[in-house]
Amino acid sequence: MSGLRLLIVGGVAGGASAAARARRLSEDGEIIVFERGPHVSFANCGLPYYVGGEIAAADDLLLQTPAALRARFALDVRVQTEVLALDRARHTVRARDLTTGREYEEPYDALILAPALPPPATHPRHRPSRTFRRPQRARCRSHQDLDPATRRPPGRRGRRRIRRPRDG
């Protein structure tokens, strides 16, 4: 990858890991990461602890900032930037800075697509599960919050009871 210009679309999980790995493979390549959201790297594995209250502040989930990634890995990280189109023939992507609305084209030699996607629907009645993309909106209810008189025991709905034969 020596001297190549690498563009990575998506930052949080796959994109940030790919950027760090690409930097280890080539110290002189130019690497640009586009992330539509405000954070390039946060601890997905810490979300249950945040929702459960063990991690008090959502900012404690942030792992890296664009400035830290620039200092450590010499990465050009552009948060709040959405990639709108890809022109494979011209080797360019069209991006929009969401804070200013400015659109521009960025050329590339190599491209990695690592955007976050919702889970695929595998059945017509399947409703996609919700993910915690915005930790500040997460809310959790414990079993103490529910009224025990109206709460169904977990796992009982729609299952047949298996009767065991009596001894004797």
C-alpha positions as CSV (number, residue, x, y, z in Angstrom):
1,M,0.0,0.0,0.0
2,S,3.0,2.2,-0.2
3,G,2.1,5.8,-1.3
4,L,-1.5,4.9,-2.0
5,R,-4.5,7.1,-1.1
6,L,-6.9,4.9,0.8
7,L,-10.5,6.1,1.6
8,I,-12.5,4.3,4.2
9,V,-16.3,4.8,4.4
10,G,-17.5,4.2,8.0
11,G,-15.5,4.6,11.2
12,V,-16.8,3.2,14.4
13,A,-16.0,-0.6,14.3
14,G,-14.8,-2.0,11.0
15,G,-13.6,1.3,9.5
16,A,-11.4,2.4,12.5
17,S,-9.9,-1.1,12.7
18,A,-9.2,-1.2,9.0
19,A,-7.6,2.2,9.1
20,A,-5.3,1.2,12.0
21,R,-4.3,-2.0,10.2
22,A,-3.7,-0.1,6.9
23,R,-1.4,2.3,8.8
24,R,0.6,-0.6,10.2
25,L,1.0,-2.0,6.8
26,S,2.1,1.3,5.2
27,E,3.6,4.3,7.0
28,D,3.6,6.6,4.0
29,G,0.1,6.0,2.5
30,E,-2.6,8.7,2.9
31,I,-5.6,7.3,4.8
32,I,-8.9,9.2,5.0
33,V,-11.8,7.9,7.1
34,F,-15.4,9.3,6.6
35,E,-17.8,8.9,9.4
36,R,-21.4,10.2,9.2
37,G,-21.9,10.3,13.0
38,P,-20.2,12.6,15.5
39,H,-17.9,9.9,16.9
40,V,-15.3,7.9,15.1
41,S,-14.7,5.3,17.8
42,F,-16.7,4.3,20.8
43,A,-16.9,1.2,22.9
44,N,-19.8,-0.9,21.6
45,C,-19.1,-3.5,24.2
46,G,-19.7,-0.9,26.9
47,L,-23.3,-0.1,25.8
48,P,-24.9,-2.7,28.1
49,Y,-23.0,-1.2,31.1
50,Y,-24.1,2.3,30.1
51,V,-27.8,1.2,29.7
52,G,-27.6,-0.6,33.0
53,G,-26.2,2.4,34.8
54,E,-22.7,1.1,35.6
55,I,-21.1,3.6,33.2
56,A,-22.7,7.0,34.2
57,A,-21.7,9.2,31.3
58,A,-22.0,8.4,27.6
59,D,-18.7,10.3,27.0
60,D,-17.0,7.5,28.9
61,L,-17.7,5.2,26.0
62,L,-15.7,7.3,23.6
63,L,-12.4,5.6,22.8
64,Q,-10.7,7.8,20.2
65,T,-11.2,11.3,18.8
66,P,-10.2,12.4,15.3
67,A,-7.3,14.4,16.8
68,A,-6.0,11.4,18.7
69,L,-6.2,9.2,15.6
70,R,-4.3,11.9,13.6
71,A,-1.6,12.1,16.3
72,R,-1.2,8.3,16.8
73,F,-1.8,6.9,13.3
74,A,-1.6,10.0,11.0
75,L,-5.2,9.4,9.8
76,D,-7.4,12.1,8.3
77,V,-10.7,11.4,10.1
78,R,-13.7,13.4,8.9
79,V,-16.7,13.0,11.3
80,Q,-20.1,14.4,10.4
81,T,-19.3,13.7,6.7
82,E,-21.6,11.5,4.6
83,V,-20.4,9.8,1.5
84,L,-23.2,10.3,-1.1
85,A,-21.9,8.6,-4.3
86,L,-19.1,6.4,-5.6
87,D,-17.7,6.7,-9.1
88,R,-15.7,3.6,-9.7
89,A,-14.7,4.6,-13.2
90,R,-13.1,7.9,-12.1
91,H,-12.0,6.5,-8.7
92,T,-13.8,9.2,-6.7
93,V,-16.4,9.5,-4.0
94,R,-18.7,12.5,-3.5
95,A,-19.0,13.5,0.2
96,R,-21.0,16.1,2.1
97,D,-19.9,17.8,5.3
98,L,-23.0,17.7,7.4
99,T,-22.1,20.7,9.5
100,T,-21.6,23.1,6.6
101,G,-23.5,21.3,3.8
102,R,-20.5,21.6,1.5
103,E,-20.2,18.8,-1.1
104,Y,-16.9,17.8,-2.6
105,E,-15.2,14.9,-4.5
106,E,-12.3,13.0,-3.1
107,P,-10.1,10.8,-5.3
108,Y,-8.8,7.4,-4.2
109,D,-6.4,4.6,-5.2
110,A,-8.0,2.0,-2.8
111,L,-11.4,2.0,-1.1
112,I,-12.8,0.2,1.9
113,L,-16.6,0.3,2.5
114,A,-17.4,-0.3,6.2
115,P,-20.7,1.5,6.8
116,A,-23.1,0.5,9.6
117,L,-26.1,-1.3,8.3
118,P,-29.3,-2.4,9.9
119,P,-29.8,-6.2,10.4
120,P,-31.3,-7.8,7.3
121,A,-34.9,-9.0,7.3
122,T,-35.0,-12.7,6.9
123,H,-38.7,-13.2,7.2
124,P,-41.7,-11.1,6.0
125,R,-42.9,-10.7,9.5
126,H,-39.4,-9.9,10.9
127,R,-39.1,-6.6,12.5
128,P,-35.4,-5.4,12.6
129,S,-34.1,-5.2,16.1
130,R,-33.1,-1.8,17.4
131,T,-29.5,-0.9,18.0
132,F,-28.1,1.7,20.3
133,R,-26.6,4.1,17.8
134,R,-27.2,7.0,20.0
135,P,-26.3,6.1,23.6
136,Q,-27.9,9.3,25.0
137,R,-31.3,7.9,23.9
138,A,-30.9,4.5,25.5
139,R,-33.3,3.6,28.3
140,C,-33.5,0.4,30.3
141,R,-36.2,-1.0,32.4
142,S,-35.4,-3.5,35.0
143,H,-37.8,-6.3,36.2
144,Q,-38.5,-4.2,39.4
145,D,-40.0,-1.5,37.1
146,L,-42.6,-3.9,35.8
147,D,-45.7,-4.7,37.7
148,P,-45.3,-8.3,38.9
149,A,-49.1,-8.9,38.7
150,T,-49.2,-8.2,35.0
151,R,-45.8,-9.4,33.9
152,R,-45.6,-12.7,32.0
153,P,-42.9,-15.1,32.9
154,P,-40.2,-15.1,30.2
155,G,-40.2,-17.9,27.7
156,R,-43.8,-19.1,28.4
157,R,-45.6,-17.5,25.5
158,G,-46.3,-19.9,22.6
159,R,-44.5,-22.9,24.0
160,R,-46.1,-26.2,24.7
161,R,-45.7,-27.7,28.1
162,I,-43.9,-30.9,28.2
163,R,-45.4,-33.3,30.6
164,R,-43.2,-35.7,32.3
165,P,-44.5,-39.2,32.9
166,R,-45.4,-39.9,36.5
167,D,-43.4,-42.5,38.4
168,G,-45.3,-45.5,39.6
